[in-house]
Amino acid sequence: MAILENIRKRTTILILIIGLALFAFVISGVFTSSNFGGEKVGSAVAEINGNEISIDKFRSQVESATNRMGPTTSSLQVVNQVWNQELKNAILNEQFEDLGIGIERDQIIDFLRTSGYAQNPQFQDENGIFDANIFRQTVADWEINNPGQYQAWLETEDLIIQLAKEQRYYNLIKAGVGATLKEGELDYKLANDKVDIKYVRVPFTSIADSTITVTKSEISDYVKQHEEEYKQEAARDIRFVYFEEKASDADEVALKEGIVKLLDDTVEFRKATDAYDTIKGLRSTTDIVEFLDRKSDIKFDTVYRAKKELSSSVADTLMSLQVGDIYGPYKDGDFFKISKMVARKANGSVKASHVLITYEGAQRAKPEIKRTKEEAETKAKELLKEAKKSGTVFSELARDNSDGPSAPRGGDLGYFQRGIMTPKFNDFAFNNEVGTIGLVETDFGFHIVKIDDKEDVVQIGTLAREIVPSEETSNQLFTDATKFEMESIEGEKPFDDLAKESKYIVRPVNKIKALDENLPGLNAQRGIVQWAFNSDTEIGDIKRFNVNNGYAIVQVTKEYKEGLMAVEDASASVLPKIRKERKAAQIIAANQGKDIDAFAKDNNVSVSTASALTVKSPTIPGAGNEPAVVGTAYAMDENQTSGLIEGNTGVFMLSVTKKTAAKVLDNYSTFAGSIKSSNASRVNTAVYNALKEGAEIEDKRATFY
């Protein structure tokens, strides 16, 4: 509200800005259109393998998706979901066309039978089974009598056809995925052949990093040799100072004083009659609903609440009030509040547990329940006797015997107020004392009920005023933000120094991508990201943004271009790898020709042992994950000693002390089948990722969103 008030006070400037913006829009239209009123040049949101995706079509799909997903999904999240689907469709449709994969009407029906759509009651017969004829009739009826539903179905049908094509395509590939018995045997042996070793490890940490000199050119060469590892997207670094619009200490004092004045009778001026009225305050009002509607930022809550439902910081105090008592003012979150006890219901909430014994035909009885009502009653009476015995743990009785959904919780139904449960159950719970155990019959079956606890529920009327900044505070914030913005743009002092002088906190955000939306400390700020990636925005540029509850003065500090990382950016990752290679080379060079004991003695380390190592679990106790070392041991014979091996954590030498072969099986088809299933389960993702990796994709989303 305060920001809007500032805008209103600057009406002349606002009109001028709008006028200039409209002029710029018209002029830009002249230069960016292929003709007057024509479509904007480059109006494709993407180009995939030479095929364009129209921005108009894309926007239409985004709009439809937005309507489906609702307000809880941000606009960019919707855009990204639509993009992912369009990208997938474009890539796979090329494959479908090349292979001649199509879907006929009968195949759509077959797909529906095996999908969630078959569960739609509109498509089912009286037995709840999907019926193709009913489905066709329903869709035909939509076409004539419900055009909106029919149009929605056509969109769904397109999706079904696409899914059916994908299913056929992936199934064709899966048909070629297999595993031989020999592969199954190898997989079994890699998991079950055991090897015991004694080993020596000289860790890389034995050589100080400071002794390894690495030049920029060496880092650059490493990056070029490992291009795939060091590719980067275009990115930006920014930093910002956030001016949060929040109430000052003085504002809070004023708000607190203002709410106190509403406790007792207040005088109000009536403009219509130029007269004054004395209004009863919270303490004496006889119509609390009307009073809070007029005076409070939170309306009267008619619901009776248990203690646990009240604000934890004041729950004990509020529950101790008598009807008519007042507590406050107190601060609760973003509000100052004064609460009045309006009404109380003693023992108005009951906590109970039960054992439900149901029977065939009872309401919500599970299909597997076949006992008769008489049998259920007999069993319930037996359990009632058991429940009343000294030493019986009721929760265990419920867990072992109850047919109800609360059985895993020991029959616990939690707290409930009057009227929530079915009438007979309700009457028993509220008309008996805590600890009572009895039998209640309802439409659901027979309940052995135990009353665990009772508590009061209360109706609280709360006069609340939101803690918001005053107009004076908001104006001062606007002034401070504007001053910092202008001084930082002038550049007489660095951004950091200027902020430090005024005791403002500078918050960096690194490596923002073009399609990022949420910024730490500012949440969803798509406008800042778009500005940072604008071709006219340069490193060092500064701009003020109106953000939620205030302003952000933002500066672009660094640009990362798409392609290989620069040496400075890659060095943090590359340096440890080069150092590790150099250390390994030094250790190996210094220990050539030594046996395992000399290798240990000369490097001041001990000989260690490890047993029952397998290739599939290559973890060496005390050394960590070392697949190269364990793999070497697996390929060696007993009593054979290896050479020097470069591992993950150091240089190793080992000797195989024992090898235990896995038990020979008659058939390895189970393991071959497991490999086949595992490979088949990865087909969908692996194939699509491979196609995506090989596709030529020009993504222009950031231009439009």
N, C-alpha and C positions, 0 to 999 in steps of 0.2 A: 504493500500500500504506500509506503513512504517513497519508493522509487517512482511509482506512478505520479505521486504528488509533485516530485521534482520535475518530472516531464511536463506536467501541466503548467508549472511556473515558467517553463521555457518554451512557451507556445510558438513564439515568433521564430526562434531558432529551429524548432521541430518542423514548422511549415517550410522553412528554407531548405532543410535537409531532405524532406520528402520531395520537394520540387526538383532539387538537383538529382536525387535518385531516379525519379521518373524520367528526367531528361537523359540521364546516362543510360537508362534502360532502352529508351527509344533509339538513341544513337547507336548503342551496341547492337540493336536489332538490325540496323541498316548494314552494319559491317559483318554480322555473323549469319545472315540469311542468304540463301542462294538466290532468292527473289523476294519482293515485297509480299509479306504474308506467307512465304514459303517455309518449308521445314528447315530448322537449324542444321547447318552443315555438321556432319559428324554426330548424327542423332542416334547412333547405335550405342547401347550400354556395354556391348562387348563384341569381340570378333573371335570366333572359335574355329580354328582350321579354315579360315577364309570365309566363314559364314557369319553374317551379322545377326545380333539379337536386337530388335527394334526397341528403343526406349519407350515408345508408346505401348507396345505389347507388354513390356516388362512392368511399366507403371500400373497397367490394368491388373496384372497378376499380383503385384504388391498390394493394391487396393483390396482385391478379393481376399488375400491372405490376412490382411489387417482386420477385416471384418470377421474372419474365422477365429483369429487368435485373441482378439479383444484388447482392451486397454493396458493389460499388464505386460504386454510385450512391446519393447521400444521400436520405433520406426526402423532403426538401423538393423535391429535383430530380425525384423520381418524381411527387410531387403536382403540380408545375408542368407536367410533360409530360402527365399525365392531364387536367389542367385545359385546357391548350391544345387537346387533341383534343376534349374535351367541348364547349368553347366553339365550336370550328369546326363540330362536328356540329350543335349547336343552331341556329346561325345559318344554315347551309346547308340543313338539313332543312326550314326554313320555305320556302326558295326551291323545294326539290324538291316540297313539297306544293302550293304555289301553281301550279307549272308542270305538275304531274301526272307528275313523273319517277319511274319505278319500274324495277326490274330483274327480269326473268324468269329462270328457270333456264337457258334457252339462252344468255342474255346473260352469265350468270356463267361458263359454259363458254367463251364467246368471250373474256371478260376473262382467264380463266386461261391461255388459249393464248398470249396476248401479254404475260404477266407472268412474274415470276420463279418463280411456283408451277409453271409448266410444266416447270421444270428438276428438280422432285422426282422421283427415280428410281421412287418408288412409283406414279407416275401415267404412266409411260412404257412403250412396247412394247419388244420386243427390239432395235429399231433406235434406241432412245433418243429416240423422238418421243412427245410428249404424246398420250394416247389417252383420249378422253372416257368410253368404256365402262369402261376400267380404273379411271379416276378414280371413277366412280359405284360400281363394285364394291368398291373399296377403302374408300370412306366407308361403304357398307352393311355391310361386314365389321367396321369399327370399331364401328358402332352395336351389333352383336350381341356381339362378342368383346372389344372394348377400349373400355369406356364412358368411361374417362379421356381417351383419345385422341379419341374422338368428341366429347366435350364441348369439348375444346380446338379441334377443327375447327369446331364451331358458332360459337365466338367468332371464329375466323379468317374464317369465312364472313360473319359480320356486318361485319367489317372490309372484306372484298372487295366486298360489296354497297355499302357506303358509298363506297369508292374508285371503283367503277363508276359510281355516281350522280354523283359529283363529275366524273368524266371526261366523262360525257354533258352535264352542265350547262355545264362550261367549253368543251366543243367547240361547243355551241350558240352561245355568245357569240363564240367565235373565228370561227365561220362568218360573223359579221357584221363582222369586222375586215378591212379592206382598205386599199388605197392606190391612187390613180389615177396615170396616167402623168405628169400634171402635178405631182403631189406628188413623184414620183420625180425629175422634172427639177429641181424647186426644191431638193431635197435634194442633188442632184449639183452644182448651181451654188453652193450655200452652202459646199460643201466645196472647190470648185475655182476659183471666181471670185476673182481676186487684186486687192488694192488696195494702192498705195503712198501713204504720207502723209508730210507734215512736220507736226510738232505741237509745241505748247508745253504743259507741265504745271506748274501751281503746286500743289505737294503740300500736303495738309492739315497736315503737320508744320511748315509754315512759320508757322503760328499756334500759339502755346503754349496748352496745355490750361488753364493757370492763368488765361488771359484770358477763358475762357468760363464764365460763372456759370450753374449749373443748380439750380433749387429742387426741393424734395421734391414740390411740387404738380405741377411740370412732368414729373417722372419718373412720378408717379401717372397723369397724363393720358396719357402715352405708353403706359403699360402697358394702360390701358383701351382705347386706340385699336388696340392690337395684342394683343388677348386671347389669340388662338390661340398666339402665341409665348410667352406668359408664364403659361400654365397650369401648375400644379404638383400633384403627388400629396402626400398626407399624408406627413410625414417627421419625423424627430427627430434632434437632435444629442445625442451623449453624450460623456463623457470617462471614462477609467478609470485606475486604478493597478493594475498587474499584479504580484502576489506569486508569483513562480515558485518552485516546489518543486524545488530542485536541490541537489546536494551542495556543501557548504562546502569551503574549503581543508583544514580539519581532517579532514573526511570523506574527502577524496581521499588524504590522508597515511595515514589508518588503513586504507583499502582497499588501498593500495599495500603497506603493511607486512604486511597479512594475506595477500596473494597471494604475497609473498616467502617467507612461512613454509611454503607448500605446495611449495616447491622440493625440500626434503629431507625426510627421515623426520619424520612428525608423530605425536603421541600423541592417540588418541581414546578417549573413555570409552564403554564398552558398558553401557547401563542394565540389560539383561537379566541380566547376570552380575556386575554391580558391578565390572567389571575394565577394564583399560586395554589397548589395542592400539597397537602401533607400525605406522603405515601408511607404505609407501614413497611418497616424494614424486615430483614430475614428473621429477626428474633420474634416478632409479634404478628407477622402476616398469617392470615387465615386461608390464603389461597397461594400455596407455595408454587404450584405449577405455573400460574399466571405471573407470579413475581419473578421466578427464574427465567421464564420465557422473555421477560422484558429486560432483566438486569444481568443475566449470566451468559457467558460464552459457551456454557455447557447446559443443555436443557435438563429438566427433571427426569431422573431415572425411576420409572415406576416399579422396576423389578426388585424383589427382595434378594439381598446378596448375603452369602456366607462370608466368614472372616477371610478365607483364602482368596476371595474374589475382590477384596478391597486392596487399595495400595498398601504394599507391605510396610512402608515407613510409618504409616499412621493407623494400621489395622487394629492394633491392640487398643489404642486410644479411642477410636471410633466405636469399637464394640463395647467399651466400658460406659459409654454415654447413656443417660436415661432419655426417654422420649421427651422432646422439646429442648434438650441440651444442645449447646453450640460448642464447636471446637474450631479454632483458627484465629487469625489467618495463618496458613502454613503454605510453604512452597512445595509443589508437587510437579516435577518435570518442568514444563513451560507455562505453568499456571500458578497464580496465587489463589488459594481456596479457603472458604469458610464452610464447614459442614454442619448440618443440623440433623439430629436424630428425629425422623418423622414417625417411624413405627417400628415395632419389633415383634417377631413371632418366636416365642419360646419353643425350642425343639422343632423348629420349622424345617430342618434338614436332617435326613436320616441316612446313616451308612449301614448297608446290609450286605449279607452274603447269602447265597442259596445253592441248593442242590436241586436241579431240575430233572425229574423223571417223566419223560414224555411217552406217548404211545401213538400207534398208527392212526392217522386221521386227526391228531391234535394240530393246532395251528403252528405252522412253521416247523413241524416235525421233519427230521431228515428222512429221506427215502429208505435208508437201511433200517430204520426203526420198525420192527414188526410185532412188538408186544401189544397186547390188548389193554384197554383202559383198566380193567380189573387187575391185570398183572402189574401194571404200572402203580396202581394204588397200593397193592400188597408190598411191592418193593419199597415204595416211598415210606410206608409205615415202619418197615424194618429198619430203614436208614434213619428215621426219626428217633427210634429207640437208641440206635448206635450213637447218634449225634448228641443225645442227652447224657450219655455215660461220662463219668469223670475220666479225664485223661484223653478223651477223643480230640484230635486236632481237626477242627471243622474244615479247614482249607484242604487238608489231605483227603478228607472224605469227599469233598466236592471235586477235587482234581481227578479222583479215581472213579467216580460214579456219575457225575452230572452229565446230562445230554445237552446242556446249554452252552452258548459261546463263551461264557465266563469261566468254564471249567479250567482252562490253563492258568487262570489267575486265582485259582482256589475258590471260585464262586463269587469273588469280590465284585459287587455292583457299584461301588463308590457311593458318594453322597447324592441324594436326590430330594427334591422338594415335593410337597403334596400335589397330587394330580399327574405326576410323571408316569408312575407305574399303573398297571391295570387295577381297577377298583378294589378287588379283594386283597391283592398284594399290598396296595396302598394302605388300606384300613388296618391290616395286621401290623405294618411297619410303624404307623403313627399312633396306634392305640395301645401299644405294648412297651414295656420298659427295656432299656439296654440290657443285653444278655439273654433275652427271651428267645427260645427256639420253638418253632411250631410248624404245623403243616397247613399249606394253603393250596386250594385247588383253583386253577384258572383255565382259560381256553388253551393255554400252552402245555398244560399237564399238571403234575403235582410238585409243589415246591416245599422243600425243607428249608425254612427261612431262619436265619440268625441275625438279630439286631445287634450290630457292632458298636454303634455310636450315635449320638444325637447332638445337634448344635443349633444355636439360635441363628435366625436370618433377620436382616435389618433392611429398612428402607431409609436411605440417606438422601437428603436434599443438599446439593452442593452449589454454592455461589462461587463461580470461577471467573477469573479474568486472565486472559492470555497475556503473558509477559512479552510485550512487543516494544520496539524502540519508539521513542517520542519523535515528533516531527523535527524537533531541534537536534536530536541525536542523528537522525537520518540525514539531515542537511549537512551536519558536520562531517559525517562519513563521506558524503558526496564530495564535499570540499577537499577532504584529506586525500581521497582517491584521485581526484582531478589534479591536485597539486603534485602528487607523486608521479602521476602519468606525465605531466608536462615537464617536470624537472628531469625525469629519466630520459625522455625523448631529446631534451636539449643536450644531454650527454656531457655536461660539465664534470659530472662525477659518475663513476661506474655504478651500474644497477645495484650491485651488492653493497657498495659503500653507502649509497643513498638510503637503502633500506635499513642498514645498520644504524645510521645516524638517527633515524626515526623509530628504531626498535621494532621494525617490521620483520616478519619471518619470510625468508625466500625459500620457496619449495621447488626443487627440481623434479621434472618428469622426463625420463630418458627413453629414447628410441620409440617414439610414437609412430605408429603405422598410419598410412593414408586413410584406412577405413576404421580406425579406432574411434570409439565413442566416449567411453568412460575414462576420466582422468583422476588419478588419486588426489583426494582432497577437494575435488570439484564435481565429481560424479559425471553425469551425461552432459558433455559440452562439445557437441559436434562442430559448432561454429568455430571454436578455437582450433580444432584439428584442421578444418578446411582452410582457415587463414594461414596456419603454419605451412601448409603445402601449396598455397597459392603461388603461382609463378612470379608474382610481383613482390612476394614477401622475401626479404633477404635476412641473412644471419645478422643478429643485432637489432632487428626491428622490434618495436614495442607497440602494444595496443591494449586499450582498456575494453573489457567485456562486462556487460551486465549479466551476472550469474545468479543462481538461486541465493536469495538472502544477502545480496551485496554485489561487489565488483571484484574483478581479477585484472591486475595489470600484468600482462604476459610478454615475455621476451623470448624470441627464437635464439638459441645459443649454438646449435650445431646442425649440420645437414649430412645425412648419410645417403649416398647415391646407390641406386640399384646396381648390383654386380658384385665383384670381389670386395671383401673388406679392405680398408686401408690398413697399413702396418700398425698405426696407433690403436685402431679398434680391435685388431686381431691379436695383438701382442699378449694380452692377458690370458688368452687361450693357448697361443702357440708356444710361448716361453716355457711353460712346464714340460711340454712334449719334447722340445729340442733339448732342454736340459736333461731329461730322462734318457734320450738317445745318447747324449755325450757321456753321461755318467755310466751307462751300460758299456759303452765302448771303452772307457777308462778302466773299469773293473775287469772286463774281459781281457784287455791288453796286458794288464798287470798280473794276471793269474794264469796265463797260458802254460800248459804242460804240467800243472800241479794235480796231485791226487786230492781226494775229498778231504783227508785229514789236514794236509798242508794248506788247502784252500781255506779251511776253517781257522787254523792256527794263525796264518799270516794276516788274516783280516779280523782277528780278535772276536770271532763269533763261535758259537757252539754247534755241534752236530745235533740235529733234531730228528724226530721220527713222526710218521703219520701212517695210519692204517685204514684199510677198507675204503680206499679212494676209488671213485668211479668217474668215467668220462662225463657222464650226465650230471654229476654233482662234484665239480672240480674244485672244491674248497679245501684248502690245506689249513688245519688248525694252527693258529699263530701267524699265518702268512696271508690268509684271505683267498679270494677267488683267483686261481692260477690255472686256466685251461691249457696253456702251452706246456706248463710243467707236468701236469697230470697226463696230458695227451702223450708227451714224450715217454713218461713212465709206462703207460699202457702198451706202447709199441716195443718196449725193451724186454729182455729175458731176465730171469732171476739171476741175482748176483752180478748183473751187468751195471757198470757205472757210466753215467752220461758225461758229456762235455759241459761247457758252461752254457746256460740257458738264460736268455733275457725274458724275465717274467713281468708281471704288472707292477710288483713292488720292489723288485731287486733282481740280482743275478743269482741263479741257482746252480748247484751241482747235486745230483742225486744218485743213489744206488738202490736198485730194486731188491728188497729182502724177501718178498714173497708175492706170488700171484695165485689167486684163487679163481678158477674158472666157474662160471655159473653152471647150474645143473642143466644138462642137455634135455631138451624137450622133444617129445614125439612130433609136435607140429607147432609151427610159429604163425599160424593163420590169424590168431587173435591179435598178435602184435602188428602183423601186416595190415589187418583191418583197422587197427587203431591209427596207424600212419595214414591210411587212405582217408579215414574220417577227418583226421586233423587237417590234412591237406585240402580236402573238399570244403571244410568249414572256412578256410581262408580264401577261397576262390573269389567270392564276390568282391571283397575289399581289395585283394591283391591285384585282380584283373583291372578293376576300375582305376586304382591308383597308378598302375602301369600305363594305361591309356591316357590318363590325365597328365602324367609326367611327359608323355611323348607328344601331347597336343600343343598346338600353337595358340596361346590364349592371350588376348589383349583385353584386359579388364579396365573398364572406364567408369566403374561405379562411383569412384570418388569425385568424378566430374559432376555427377547429377545428385548425389546424396551427401 
